[in-house]
């Protein structure tokens, strides 16, 4: 099993949600590994470099940004986690998915999650992330994961209810991933 960088983007380092979202994605990926024999590759938008935000089209992407985009398009399944800022998911996540081929994620299993400063951001996963993947005809699992600042202690997810929800979501995701008999047994995590 290989493990990519999974580090936090420098533009988010000062914000506590950056550590939390990285750890939430790692928690979900590890939980999936405990259920299935899969390779989980951790992606972070920082791996795309500045070339992602500067590109208007796929043709303008830097090799680093194209590599991240390609990894998302080629993964057999996705766990996508993002911090919530001002009531929405990270803009760079939207920009990345704006550049994804509209047919690339058809029938692709996706587990969605987010972290935010408080409970008032909890519906971002249902009202923004789920419709985003609905556009791509991806198969999002019924349970999404949301954690607020108070659900973490020392950067680790600790709230029993959120942990239970995460376990439920990973169980659903593992069932979906297993049922698809993927070509590569590789799951990518994209986090902002």
C-alpha positions in Angstrom: 0.0 0.0 0.0 1.4 3.3 -1.0 0.7 6.5 0.9 1.1 9.9 -0.8 1.9 13.2 0.8 -1.3 14.1 2.5 0.2 17.4 3.7 -1.7 20.6 4.3 -1.6 23.4 1.8 0.6 26.4 2.8 -2.3 28.8 2.2 -4.3 27.0 4.9 -1.6 26.3 7.4 -2.7 29.1 9.7 -6.3 27.9 9.9 -7.1 25.0 12.3 -9.5 23.4 9.8 -6.5 22.6 7.5 -5.1 20.2 10.0 -8.5 18.8 10.8 -9.5 18.2 7.2 -6.2 16.5 6.4 -6.7 14.3 9.5 -10.3 13.7 8.6 -9.3 12.5 5.2 -6.5 10.3 6.7 -9.0 8.9 9.2 -11.4 7.9 6.4 -8.7 6.4 4.3 -7.3 4.4 7.1 -10.8 3.1 8.0 -11.2 2.0 4.4 -7.8 0.2 4.5 -9.1 -1.7 7.6 -12.1 -2.9 5.6 -10.6 -3.6 2.2 -7.2 -4.5 0.7 -6.8 -1.3 -1.2 -4.1 1.2 -2.1 -5.1 4.7 -0.8 -3.2 7.6 -2.5 -3.5 10.9 -0.6 -3.8 14.0 -2.8 -3.7 17.6 -1.6 -4.4 20.5 -3.9 -1.0 21.9 -2.9 0.5 19.1 -5.0 -1.0 20.8 -8.0 1.0 23.9 -7.3 0.0 27.3 -8.4 -0.6 26.0 -11.9 -4.1 24.8 -11.0 -5.5 28.2 -9.9 -3.8 30.0 -12.9 -5.3 27.7 -15.5 -8.5 28.6 -17.4 -8.4 25.3 -19.4 -6.9 21.8 -19.1 -4.4 22.8 -21.8 -3.0 25.5 -19.5 -2.3 23.2 -16.6 1.2 22.7 -15.3 2.5 19.1 -15.3 1.9 19.0 -11.5 -1.7 20.2 -11.8 -2.3 17.8 -14.7 -1.0 15.0 -12.6 -3.4 15.7 -9.7 -6.3 16.1 -12.2 -5.3 12.8 -13.9 -5.1 11.0 -10.6 -8.6 12.1 -9.7 -10.0 11.0 -13.1 -8.2 7.6 -13.0 -9.0 6.6 -9.4 -11.5 3.8 -9.0 -13.1 5.6 -6.1 -12.7 9.0 -4.4 -12.8 10.2 -0.8 -13.2 14.0 -1.2 -12.8 16.2 1.9 -12.7 19.9 2.1 -12.7 22.7 4.7 -15.7 25.0 4.7 -15.1 28.7 4.4 -17.8 31.3 4.3 -20.5 28.7 3.9 -19.0 26.8 0.9 -16.3 24.3 0.0 -12.9 25.5 -1.1 -12.8 27.3 -4.4 -9.9 25.4 -5.6 -11.8 22.2 -5.3 -14.5 23.6 -7.5 -11.9 24.8 -10.0 -10.3 21.4 -10.1 -13.7 19.7 -10.8 -14.5 22.4 -13.4 -11.5 21.0 -15.4 -12.5 17.3 -14.9 -13.9 15.6 -18.0 -17.7 15.5 -17.4 -17.7 11.7 -18.2 -14.7 10.8 -16.1 -16.6 10.1 -12.9 -19.7 8.3 -14.1 -20.6 5.5 -11.7 -17.5 6.3 -9.6 -17.9 5.7 -5.9 -17.4 8.9 -3.8 -17.4 9.5 -0.1 -17.8 13.2 0.8 -16.7 15.0 3.9 -16.0 18.5 5.2 -14.8 20.3 8.3 -15.9 23.8 9.5 -15.8 26.2 12.4 -19.2 25.2 13.6 -22.4 23.3 13.0 -23.9 26.0 10.8 -21.6 24.7 8.0 -22.8 21.1 8.3 -25.2 21.2 5.3 -22.4 22.0 2.9 -21.8 18.3 2.3 -25.5 17.8 1.3 -26.3 21.1 -0.4 -23.0 21.7 -2.3 -20.7 18.6 -2.4 -23.4 16.0 -3.2 -24.9 18.0 -6.1 -21.4 18.6 -7.5 -20.8 14.8 -7.8 -24.4 14.3 -9.0 -23.5 16.4 -12.0 -20.8 13.9 -12.8 -23.2 11.0 -12.3 -20.9 9.7 -9.6 -22.2 7.3 -6.9 -22.0 9.2 -3.6 -22.6 7.1 -0.6 -25.7 8.0 1.4 -23.8 9.0 4.5 -21.5 12.1 4.4 -19.1 13.1 7.1 -18.9 16.6 8.7 -16.9 17.6 11.7 -16.6 21.0 13.4 -13.7 22.4 15.4 -15.1 21.0 18.6 -15.2 17.4 17.2 -11.4 17.3 17.1 -8.8 17.1 19.9 -5.1 17.6 19.1 -5.9 17.3 15.4 -7.7 14.0 15.8 -11.4 13.2 15.3 -12.7 12.4 18.7 -16.4 13.1 18.8 -18.2 9.7 19.2 -21.2 10.7 17.0 -19.0 11.9 14.2 -16.8 8.8 14.5 -19.9 6.6 14.3 -21.1 8.6 11.2 -17.6 8.2 9.6 -17.7 4.5 10.3 -21.1 4.2 8.7 -20.0 6.2 5.7 -16.9 4.1 5.2 -18.9 0.9 5.6 -21.2 2.1 2.8 -18.2 3.2 0.7 -16.4 -0.1 1.2 -19.5 -2.0 0.0 -19.8 0.1 -3.1 -16.1 -0.1 -3.9 -16.2 -3.9 -3.5 -19.2 -4.3 -5.7 -17.7 -2.4 -8.6 -14.7 -4.8 -8.9 -12.4 -1.9 -9.8 -9.5 -2.2 -12.3 -6.9 -1.1 -9.9 -8.1 -1.2 -6.2 -6.8 2.3 -5.8 -8.7 5.0 -3.9 -7.6 8.7 -4.0 -8.3 11.2 -1.4 -8.6 14.8 -2.5 -8.5 17.5 0.2 -8.3 21.2 0.0 
